[in-house]
């Protein structure tokens, strides 16, 4: 039986179709999950995709965290189920308290859509299991509010616990200011929760699943989950 | 039912001006109605008879445009042109202006321009898959222009990024002639299955009319009429005529409408654009040959005490009207509710072809649709050409070049019109949808079509700078350039959409420009066999008596037979040969510096002959380029346009990160007049492509171009760290990169407080 990836659809979500495409390319089944339902429809993995959920009114992700679906997502995560938040999904995870820190307006004060290099910092997560620390992935970003921020204590803890999943680097793996598209603290591009089953990242791996579109490095996030969960789902 | 008495029997001249109606139009309306229209009716007539809605000035001219062809499913007149891509898939596209609103309120003006063109697409049942834009501003160094530019880009990006439709291409141009009238033209391309195509018509008397989306407010009242008069110092005070966008609501409307497409109980769907409910409903009824009755008191409002006049003429954004089968309204309303959208049943279809408005059961307006939609008298303002013979006869080479050739080359690369536009498009999500194979920055954008081997190619191009001297040829040049841009990626043109941006047509020279430009578009489209399937006219781009240069902007959609064959503009391999395809230009008999970007930068003038254009040769050359691409003979192809051969060469070098060395092309033999070198480098002779290819392919390529009756010469080779035109100029690749990439960001990052 194929693994089922639930893809959340909030009003204003727009990378749901792209995520479904990526999931299908990696051989799994994509299941849309409507924001007003509390039902994960038996999904093994949940993706909170990019977009502007509920118009991102108040703050990015601030309203989406109250969606009925998010109760089921929280429960799923508490039970150790994998959750991947991409872009707006990462913002929602932070607002929901499932990940620490916040995502602020880009330092440039402009929206940025561009290719980025990500350095894998940690591999102990269902999403990163087949990746090696230090490995570089080319994955684009597309956001106006992706500048990761956390207070000193939280950042120190994230580092000490090895919960920074990716940093923005140049093509040689150096985390330079020029390679940081949004001014993120310590070039953070993605972080994990304590258990490692919830990953939030601003870059869009679903846009990097085919060489035709510039890179297929993003596809590596999906087989990792498949491998990890395959025995469980039989 | 009786009609409420007219509030004022005869409106004053000032009142008529406010409604953009002339006294003779008022008289025509009264004659057709057999009575005096009341204030509300007058407002509705003013909106629908405005140039923006009626094309009363341009209609006669636009009839010349060829609009049919084997692939054309829908020509001009509906929400967009539609061409058949084969295999049951249709491509719908249109370009529209939002110039006046963007001049007054750049962020919202540009954003709502994008919002409107998006709604046009999904109103037809098509999913919008790509946005492009053509934007023009005044002097790029001027503080106010820099702000306006930044804010227009912000507005376009904000709306498209939020809705999740990629902005994949466009054109940016600066010239002091657009100082008071910026141009913001937005194009949207949508895809639909043939059976999903929805018509924007009302039918079936008794069927209910629904209004869904935003509540109706006082924003944008007189937007259509505002767009049909000149801007003046008081334009700032018209800010209430600019609408405010809500892309979140739009995204919900888009998804909800696309879910309903194909529903047998959906009779017609239309967006509320210019002139709001009045225009959308009247046009739906007129197309369906029925009438409509609207109860304004049933329209949900944003503000209290709105009058029927305000409700009917509001241009509040993110609203759609639909006609559904009687008894099914509840089901549709529930479908909208699922997306958090409010809808009202605001009226019904009636048999009589009348547009009737009631307020608390009292009839407040009643106009025959024939009068309202097509009763406007067509206008045929006098057209007469300005005397430009002396300007055309001037020899541009008599002016002393202010710079060395190398310095001029770098200055051109630093001109925001030639420079790298990444500063613009990195603010646009150009990837969402996962179909953008080649995004902004190339000759044409390429989008894959799911499950097919062919692909869409899209480009936006405007008339050559010499348009004020010869609008006919300058517009034909835009068509040829678009065809070249498509050919460079390997695509064949399928259809054109056009946005005609002009000054005040009541001035004879402007009416002449409009007529000539339409004739040029018709000439080229007919000669090259491309139907013009949709369009929009933006007149009165004028400030204190000064009109903009004639600026027809074209959006052209092409089909690439095999996605795998797509080509880029950048050099790919060290050691490749560089060839010039097409007439060499700039020879002693064809020194074409007139209207060039060089002339603009170096001398700040427009003079000399307009570049020659040979449409038959253009056809042969484009076919040859496509054939060479199909036979995998080329490694790059780039259209030779703004900035001439030197800038084209530098762009291919910069895009590929490789230097290049060429000799100047050989022209017809003879004397080289003084200044020849400048024309050889920077002259904008038409019909040329710069290509690169493996040395092993030289013989085959030479034969291919010869077989296609297309001039071709091998000019040089890719490689090294300099870009050289032997004997004329040399620039350093790294230095060129710095000025080309830096030109726009450097200007935009200057502090706003520091002045010009």
Interface residues (C-beta under 8 A of the other chain):
Chain A: X11 X12 X14 X15 X17 X18 X21 X22 X50 X51 X52 X54 X55 X56 X57 X110 X111 X112 X113 X114 X140 X142 X144 X204 X206 X207 X209 X210 X212 X213
Chain B: X154 X157 X158 X161 X162 X163 X164 X246 X247 X248 X249 X251 X252 X339 X340 X425 X426 X427 X428 X429 X430 X431 X432 X433 X434 X436 X437 X448 X563
